Amino acid sequence: MVLNSLNVPSPAQPEPSPAPAAAPAAKRVSMVAPLVAPISLGKEAPSEMADDALKSEGQLKKEKLKAASNECTEITPYMFVSGEDVAKDREALRTNGVTHIVNASNINLPNYFESDPSLDYLSLKLFDDKSQEISWFFLQVVAYIDACRRAGGK
């Protein structure tokens, strides 16, 4: 078995099968495995990964959300996912043609443009916690998104 510098089996090299017993006159052949590059664990440097190991799950989550908070990611031609920074940026919403907003955290975040007649909100009062039961809201959200799509909204 070939191990890379992280002592992880290399997927490129299968584990060799046991060699059959060689006949006395048979010539022995030795095989040399090529060097295997270390597996990349992402863009983070080892010191950043060590720093992350010292942080709580909540701290890591906050940092990831903060880093993605100004992104408006198109999932389909009529559906986007974004964070609070986009939700409160009227120009970003206009630029992306957003007409309907599912605010899944209306306990913590207001509907920033609720008085704007060109925007429609579905407000859910969910806690941002892994123990929060969200399946109760699936049908309501799917129906809202489907109605938005059928109306030509985003």
Disulfide bonds with the S-S distance in Angstrom:
none
